[in-house]
Amino acid sequence: MKAETEKLFEAILKETEPRIRAYIAGMGVSPDRVDDIAQDVFIEFYNSMAKMPEKMEPIRWMKGIARNLSLNHFRVEKRISGLRQAALAEILERTASSVESSAETSSAAEALAGCLEKLQGKSRRMVALRYEQSQESEIIARTLSMTAEAVRIALFRIRASLKDCVEKAQRQGAL
């Protein structure tokens, strides 16, 4: 029985795979995430084959799964994006509240400029693409042959290291 199910699944997979990937991409999922969601669709389809109504075409069942997983992906991305924005706003608020005079503001700007000069390679390129050219993570990812999530994580780490660098430079300047 299991061997028959696996053979049937493989045949359906071979027939529907390109169409499912195109369907997911057509829903607006970023190209770097289409394969991941498609894989989840095929796993979910395999696990739910017994629940599929007899007269339903497998492609229709799989498109329903793909739709649900894609919508879930968008909900998760929206939540993560909101959390990132809240964290960045908090960091900026803390930095702004810790800088009290224009002399300190000038000092912070000089420290930031010095810290930015220390960035090298991909880190420097990512910061330039994101903050000088206002590029989104997905575009940066394609430019640098990375995933969008890897870009977002790297930018988070770069911002944290820049913040530490600025604070250290300001402490050294105050001595």
C-alpha positions in Angstrom: 0.0 0.0 0.0 2.7 2.5 0.9 4.7 1.7 -2.3 1.6 2.4 -4.3 1.0 5.7 -2.5 4.6 6.7 -3.1 4.4 5.8 -6.8 1.2 7.8 -7.2 2.7 10.7 -5.3 5.8 10.7 -7.5 3.7 10.7 -10.7 1.5 13.5 -9.4 4.6 15.5 -8.3 6.3 15.1 -11.7 3.1 16.3 -13.4 2.2 19.2 -11.2 5.5 20.6 -9.8 6.1 23.4 -12.3 2.5 24.5 -12.2 2.5 24.6 -8.4 5.7 26.6 -8.3 4.3 29.0 -10.9 1.0 29.3 -8.9 3.0 30.2 -5.7 5.1 32.7 -7.5 2.0 34.2 -9.1 0.6 34.8 -5.6 3.5 37.2 -5.1 5.8 35.1 -3.0 9.4 36.3 -3.4 11.5 34.0 -5.7 13.8 33.0 -2.9 10.9 31.6 -0.9 8.9 29.8 -3.7 11.0 26.6 -3.5 10.5 26.4 0.3 6.8 26.9 0.1 6.5 24.4 -2.8 8.3 21.8 -0.8 5.9 22.4 2.1 3.0 22.0 -0.3 4.3 18.7 -1.5 4.9 17.4 2.0 1.4 18.5 3.1 -0.1 17.0 0.0 1.7 13.6 0.6 0.4 13.6 4.2 -3.1 14.5 3.2 -3.6 12.4 0.1 -5.9 10.0 1.9 -8.2 13.0 2.8 -8.5 14.3 -0.8 -12.0 13.7 -2.2 -12.0 11.0 -4.9 -13.2 13.1 -7.8 -11.0 16.1 -7.1 -8.0 16.6 -9.3 -4.7 16.6 -7.3 -3.6 19.9 -8.8 -6.7 21.6 -7.4 -6.1 20.1 -4.0 -2.4 21.2 -4.1 -3.4 24.7 -5.2 -5.6 25.0 -2.1 -2.6 23.9 0.0 -0.3 26.3 -1.8 -2.8 29.2 -1.3 -3.0 28.5 2.4 0.7 28.1 2.9 1.4 31.3 0.9 -1.1 33.3 2.9 0.5 32.0 6.1 3.9 33.0 4.7 2.6 36.6 4.2 1.2 36.7 7.7 4.5 35.6 9.2 6.5 38.1 7.1 4.2 40.9 8.1 4.6 40.1 11.8 8.4 39.8 11.5 8.6 43.0 9.6 6.6 44.8 12.3 8.8 43.4 15.0 11.9 44.6 13.1 10.5 48.0 12.7 9.5 48.2 16.4 13.1 47.1 17.4 14.7 49.7 15.1 12.4 52.4 16.4 13.3 51.5 20.0 17.1 51.6 19.2 16.7 55.0 17.5 14.6 56.3 20.5 17.2 55.1 23.0 20.0 56.6 20.9 18.1 59.9 20.5 17.3 60.1 24.2 21.0 59.4 25.2 22.2 62.3 22.9 21.3 65.5 24.7 23.2 68.4 23.1 24.1 69.4 19.6 27.7 68.8 20.4 26.9 65.2 21.4 24.8 64.9 18.2 27.8 66.1 16.2 30.0 63.7 18.1 27.6 60.8 17.4 27.5 61.7 13.7 31.3 61.7 13.5 31.5 58.5 15.4 29.0 56.9 13.0 30.9 58.1 10.0 34.1 56.6 11.4 32.3 53.3 12.2 30.9 53.1 8.7 34.4 53.6 7.3 35.4 50.4 9.1 32.8 48.3 7.3 34.2 46.2 4.6 33.0 43.9 1.8 29.5 42.6 1.8 28.6 44.5 5.0 29.6 47.9 3.4 27.7 47.0 0.2 24.6 45.9 2.1 24.5 49.2 4.1 25.0 51.2 0.9 22.2 49.3 -0.9 19.8 49.5 2.0 20.4 53.0 3.4 21.9 55.0 0.5 19.8 53.5 -2.3 16.8 52.5 -0.2 16.7 48.9 -1.7 14.5 46.3 -0.1 15.9 43.0 1.3 14.7 40.9 -1.6 16.6 43.1 -4.2 19.7 43.2 -2.0 19.5 39.5 -1.7 19.4 39.0 -5.5 22.3 41.5 -6.0 24.5 39.8 -3.4 23.4 36.2 -4.2 21.9 35.7 -0.7 18.4 35.0 0.7 16.3 37.9 1.8 16.2 36.5 5.3 20.0 36.3 5.4 20.2 40.0 4.3 17.8 41.0 7.0 19.7 39.1 9.7 23.0 40.6 8.4 21.6 44.1 8.4 20.3 43.6 12.0 23.8 42.5 13.1 25.5 45.3 11.2 23.2 47.9 12.9 24.0 46.4 16.3 27.7 46.5 15.7 27.5 50.1 14.4 25.6 51.0 17.6 28.2 49.4 19.8 31.0 51.1 17.7 29.4 54.5 18.1 28.9 54.1 21.8 32.5 53.0 22.3 33.8 55.9 20.2 31.7 58.3 22.2 33.0 56.9 25.5 36.6 57.1 24.3 36.0 60.7 23.2 34.5 61.6 26.6 37.7 60.4 28.4 
